[in-house]
Every structure is written in C-alpha cells, then in structure tokens.
Amino acid sequence: MKNKREITIRVTEQEFAMLESHCQAVGRTKTDILREFIRSLGSKTTDTSKDNAGI
C-alpha cells in the first residue's frame, strides 16, 4: 500500500453543506469526492502545460 498523507481544510458552513449534500446525493464519502477532484487536477495541469508550451 502506498504511503498516505492527511489534509485538513477549513471551509465555510455553506461549502461544507454543499459537499455533504453532494455526497449524499451520489452515495459517496467526502474523502472519495475530494480524492477524485484532486486526481482530476493532474490532467488539468498536464493540459495547461501543453497550452503554455508554445509561449
């Protein structure tokens, strides 16, 4: 198993409620949703670096 790191974030009550509501709607945990979002950043970073390659 890979080493795991822990992240603590501060969010507003509204942001927390939005996340919690979304998780309940899709039947997934907050951790699962946030991990998926973080993983999606990798592909966005790659896409951005390709766009900036011609600069």
N, C-alpha and C positions, 0 to 999 in steps of 0.2 A: 504494500500500500504506500502511496506517495505521502510525503510529509504534508501536514495540513497546517494552515495558519488561521488565526482568528481575527476578525474585523469587528470593531464596534463603531456604529454610526449614530449620529443624532439626527432625528427627523422631527418635523412638526407633528402635532396630533393629526392634522389633516392628511399629511403624507403617510403616516402610519395606518390610518383608517383606509386610505386608498389601497395600500399594499395588502392589508388584511382582507379587504373586500375582494380584491382581485384573486387572492389565493383561495378564498372560499369558493369563488365562482368557478375556478378551474380545477379545484381539488388538489392543489399542490401546496407545499410548505413555502414559507417566506425564504428559507435558505435555498430551496430549489429554484425559485423565481430569480433571486438575486444572483445565484451562480450562473444561470442561463444568460442573464443580462451581461455579467462580467465577461463571459466567454464570447458573447457577440461583439464585444469591443475589439477583440483580436482581429476579426475580419474587417471591421471598420478601420482600424489602424493600418492594416495592410492595404486597403483600398485607398486611403488617404495618402500613404507613402507613394503609391503608384501615380496618383494625380500630381504630386509635387515633384516627381522625378524629372519632369521636363522643364522645371523652373531653373 
